[in-house]
Amino acid sequence: MLRHWALSGFLIFGTCGNLAAQGMAAPDSLSVYAPTTTRLARTKLLEELVNWDIEANLQYDLNPDNEENWENAFWPMELIRYHAASAEEKLHEAFSTIGRRSNYFQRGILELVYSNFPTRFVSQVRSLMLHTRDPEIFALAAEYLIQAKAASASSLMRLLQSSFPRDSIPSDPVLRMLFDRLRPDPAKNSHPDLERWLSPDFAPGYTVLYSFQRKNRQYPGIALVRKPDGSFIRDSSGHLFAVPQLALSITGLPFYLTNGNTPQGVFRMDGFAKSSSQFIGPTEDIQLSLPFEIPPDSFFATHDPADTVWTLTRYKGILPPGAALYSPALEAFYAGQAGRTAIIAHGTTIDPSYYLGATYYPETPSLGCLCARETWSQADGKRLSSDQQKLVDAIREAGNGFGYAVVLDLDDQKKPVSVGEVARQIENEKHQEPPGHPAKLPSP
């Protein structure tokens, strides 16, 4: 997450701001409060988002001096899925002078229409795409046209190659990822080899958080935890521990773009923290880092200050044998190279009623992080249940919060991921688990 907005007096979502909290004991659920989750607070917030952050900001005459006011309306519109005709009319007005707007404004409005108005601005987006030479704006426009089924991959490929010098496409991570998405790639329709990824030989000696998802991120995935010895956390009945987890960005954009969906691949996991965002809430989050976000010596724990140069070969070295042939496993590397940062695993205080009727309801999307459901008392804001806290507890039970996180899309089934889909493969590895009693997790 790279943006921030001042909404109704609160600083929210930009980077996932946090306060260090490593080593803290797990709190009792009823001792955790989020005052913004009461019925009264949520009603007030929605009114302020609509009346002040959206409608009031869109009333300004758009010019270079007040672009920021308009930008401050964009993310709230995404958050609450705001589609009012009056707001759409203002966006048409903005597109009428889009060539005179800053790159930052252009990126913001493209993200918004991709998220909220996926077919209503085809001609305007196509026109902008023909004139821009900014790689991210070009890619955002291309992705909009793909989503709207308004352009073929081959026509976009020709436009990409005629708009930018050919030698610049491989060297620019955004253009390279767009190029890869437009060209045929059999790996896009293949599936990860779970036997390799779940093997104790992958990242031996480290705690591993696995997040298994669908290619269509509108369906929730699941999170599991592997101990450093290669065995998996289980509940008090001996069943595999798993909690639902959403890897969907509110924008729905692809992984390589700012505020896009969570990339697949390997992240460094570095303990726990608490966010300063009112929309993430007080439950501890799990700190993750992409390649390039931190230097190789931190990512691979070499503790060598001279280990500072990232290469694709180096990243591939941490993957299971043969896994580098599965190109989606490289998304984390390219997303980091493209400048994505601050993708973590966190809870949520967002009102799920914004997404009533969505396939992922009552889960709530974020801006590209991994998000686990939490429920809060509408009377006093006490935390009632927390999949996020369960996940934090499971990682602590595994030994510590230092290791790796793996995000993988299993397939394109149109249903939430179930633990049974990966349990068989894990059970095949069970003979390698050391003897002992199943781990017991406290109930948040």
N, C-alpha and C positions, 0 to 999 in steps of 0.2 A: 504494500500500500504506500503510495507516494503522495497522496493529496491530503489536505486537511481543510475543514470548513469550520467557521464559527457559527454555530447554530443555536439560536435562542439563548445566547450567553454561554454555551458550552463549547469546549474544544473537543471535537470528536474525530474518530477514525482518521488518521493521516497515516503515519506509521503506527504500528500497534504499540503505542507508548507504554512503557512498563516501569515498575519500580522493582528493584532486585528483591527476590524472595526465595532464593535457593536455600534448601535445607529446612524450610518451615514445616512445622507439623501440620497434618491435614486437619482443618477445622471441622467442628460439628456443623451439620447443614443448617440447623436452626439458628446458629450464631452468625451466619453470613447474611448480610442485608444488601439489597440494591433498591434504594428509595425511589428510583425512577421507574420501577416496575409495578407500583401500585396502580389501581384502576384510575384514581384521580390524576396521578402523574402522567400516565400514558394518554389519557384524554387531553390533558393540557398540552403535552408535547405535540400530539397530532395537530391540534389547533394552531400551535405556533409554527409548526413546519409548513402547514398549508398557507396560513394567513401572512406570516412574516418572511419565512425563509424562501418560500416559493413565489407566491403571488406578489408580495411587496417588492421583492428584488427584480421580478420581471417587468415591473412598471417603469423602471428607469429607461430613458432613451438610451439606446445602445450606442456607445462611443468608446474610444480608447480609455477614457477616464473611469468608466464604470463597468467595464467588462467583468471585473471581479464580482460585482453584485449579481450579475447573471450567473456566473460560475457557481456562486454560493447557493443558487437554486437547483443546480443540476443534480448533485448527489442526493438531496432530500427527495427529489422526484423519483430517482432510482430506488431509494430505500422504501418508500411507501407505495411504489408502483402507481405513480400519479399520471393520469391520462386525460385530465380535463381539457375540453375543447379550447378554453381560453389560453391554456399553457401551450397547446400545440400551435395555436395561431401565432403566439409570440416566437416560437421556434422557427416557423416559416418566415417571420419577419427577420430573425437573426440570419437565416440562410441567404436572404436577399442581399446582404452585404458581407457574406462570409469571407470573401477575398480580402477584405480590409481588416479582418480580425487577426489577432495574434495567434501564433501556433498553439499556445496553451489553450486559448478559447476554442479553437478548432478541434483540438483533441477532446476537450470536455464535451462539446456538443455532439461529436460523433459517438462518443461513449454513451451518452444519454439516449440518442435516437436508436442506437443498436439495442439498448436495453429495453426501452419503453415504446418505441415506435418502429418496429423492425421492417415495415414495408411502406411507410408513409413518406419517406424522403429520398426515394431512389434517384430521381432526376437531379436533386440538389447535391446528393453525395457523389454521384457520377461526375458532375461538373467540377466539384472540388478536387476529385481524384485526378482529373485530367490536367489540372493546373498546379498542383502541389509538387514540390520536390523534397518534402520532409518525409523520411522513411516511415515514421510511425503514423502520420496522418494518412499517407498512401495506404499503409497496411490496414488501418482502421476502416477506411473507405472500401477497400477490397473485401474485407470481412463482412461489411454491411451488405454489399451487393451479393456475396455468396449466400448469406443468411436469407436475403430476400428472394433468392433464386432469380436474380436480375442480370446475371452475367455468368458465362461459363468459365471453368478453370483455364481453358486454353486461351480464351480472349483476354483474361486477366494476366496470364503469363506473358502474352505478347506485349501488353501494355506495360507490365513491370520491366521487361527487357528493353523497351524503347524509352522508358522514362528515366532510367538510371544507367550509368555506365556499367557494362557487364562485369568489369573487374571489381566494382564496388559491391555487388550483390553478395558474393561469398564472404566479404570482410565485414559487412554490416549485419549484426545478429538478427535484427528485425526483418530486413529484406531477405536474409537467408532463410529464416523460418517461414516467411510467406512463400518464397520460392518452393521450399520443401512441401508446404501444404498444397500447392497448386499442381505439383508434378505427381504422376502415379507412383505409389510406393506400396508394395504388397504388405509391408509390415504394419501399415495402418489398419489392415483388416485381420491381422493376426492377434494372437493372445500371448501374454507373458508366460514363461515356463515356471510355474509356481514351485516345482520341485527344486529348481536351482535357487530361487529367491528365498524359500523357506528352509533351506538346508542350514544346519549348524555351521557349515563351512563358510557361509556368508557372514562377514563382519564378526568373526569369532571373538569372544571376550567382551562384546559390547551389547548393551541393551538396544533392542530394535523395536521401534513403533511401526507397525504396518497399517496402512490405510488402503483398503481395497475398494475400488469405485467402479461405476459404470462409465462407458464412453460418453453416454448422455448423463451429464452431471445433475440433471433435474431429479435423478433418483438417488437417494441416500446410499452411502457406502457403510463400511464398518471398520473399526479400529481394533487391532489386537496387539499384544505386547509379548515380545520374546526376551527371555532372560539372557545374560551373558553366556550361560552354559549351553544355550541352544534349545532349552525347553521353553514351553509357553505358559504364561500365567493362566491359571484355572480358578474357577470359583470354588466355594466350599463343597459343592457336589461333584467336583471333578470335571465339570464341563469347561470347555474353552471360554475364557473371558473375552467378551466382545461388546462394544457399544456402537450404536449408530453414529456416523460422522459424515458431514456434508463437505464436499470439496468444490462446491459451486460458488462462483462469484455472483454478486447481485447483477453484474453487467452481463454475465454469460460469455464474455469475450474469451478467445483462445489464450492459452497459457503464456505465450511470449509477449503479450501486450500488457501494459500497466493496468492493474486492477482486473486482470483476467483470471480464469479458473486456476486452481492449484496445479502446478506442473507435475508430471509424473517423473519418477526417478528417485535419487538419493539426496537427502538433506542431512546436514549435521544437526544433532540434538544436543543442546547445552543447558540442561536444567530447567528451572521454573522461574517465573516472574509474575508480577501483577500489573495489569494494564491500567493506564490512566484514562482509557476510553469509557464513557458511560454506556456505550453500546456493547462492549465486551464484558464489562462487569467485574466484580471483585474476586471471582474464582481464579485460582492460579492458572496461568497458561503455560504451555510447553514451548520453550524457545528453540526455534529451528533456523538454520542458515543455509543459503544456497551457495554453490560455487561462485566465486568472485565477490560475494558479499563479505566473506571472510577469507584470509589468505590460506593457501594450502596447508601450512603448518598447523593451523587451527582446525581445519576441516578434517585432516588425516591424523591429527594429534601426534605429529612428528616432533613438535617442540623445537624446531630448527628455525631460528629467525631468518636464515638465508633462503628458506623454502617459501618463495613469494610468487612464483610464476605459475599461472594456471594454464594447462593444456588439456585438450580433449582426451589425449592418451592417458594423462594422469587420472582424470575422472573415470575413464573406462576401467582403470585398474582396480577400483573398489567394487565394480559390478561382479556378479557371479559369472563363472566361465560361460561364454557364449551369449550372455545377456546383452552385450553391446550390439549384437546383430538385431535386437529388437529396438528399433529407432526411438519409440516413445520413451524408453528409459533414459534417453539423452536430454529430455526436455528440461530437467532441472539445470543442467549445464548451460544450455542456451538461454534459458530464462534469466539466469544469473548474469550471463554475458550481456544480455540486453538491458540490464539495469534493474531487474526486479529485486526487491528487498522486503524484509519485515513480514514474510509469510510464516505464521506461527500456528499452533494448534490451541484454540481457545474456546471458552464458553460463550454464552450470549444472554443479553438482557433485552434484545430486540423483541418487540411485540409480534408474536407469530400471526396475529390476525391480519397483518398486512398481506399475508401469503395464503390466506384461506382459499382452498381449491387447487393450489399448486400440488404437483406430484410429490414434492418434498415436505409439504406441510405435515407436522408442526415444526420441522427443522427450520432454521433461518440461515440464509446465505450471508456471506461477509463480503470483503473486497479481495478475495483470493486466498484466504487462509483456510485451514481445516477447522470446522466449527461443530461442536457437540452441544446437544440440547440441554437446556436448564429450564426449570419451572420455578416461578416466584409467586408468593402470596400477593393477591391483588389488594388485600386489606392492609398489610404492613410491610411488604417488600422482603419478607424472609424467604430464603432459598428453601424450596420444598423438595426438589430432586435435582440431580446434576450428573449427567453422563460425563461431563468434563472432569468433575471431581473424581469419579470412578476411574477415569483414564489416568489422571495424575496419581491416584493411589496405586494403580496397577504398575505404573512405571517405577514408583518408589518401592513397591514390593519386589520388583525385578532386581533391585539393587541400588540404582541411582538414575538420574535423568540425563546421563551422559552417554551418547552413542550415536545412533542414526535413526532416521525416519525414512520409510519407503512408501511412495504413493504409486499405485498401479491400477490401471483400468482393466478389469477382468474381461469384459465383453460388452456387447450392446443390447443385452436383454432389457426390456422395458419394465423393470421392477427393482425394488431395493435389493441390495446385496444382503445375503443371509450368511450366517457363520457356517452353515452346512456346506456352502460352496467351497470353502477352503479347509474345513475340518478334516476331510478324508485325507488330503495331502499331508496335513500336520500329523494325523494319527499314523500315517505311514512312517513318519520320522520319530514316532514316540519311543521306539525301542532304543533310541539314542539318548533319551532323557535319563537323568540320574534318579535313583530311588529317592523317595520322600513323599511327604504329604502334599496334596494340592494347596496352592497358595490361597489363603483366605483374605478377602478384601473387606475393609469396613464399608458399610453402606452410608453414602453421603446423605 
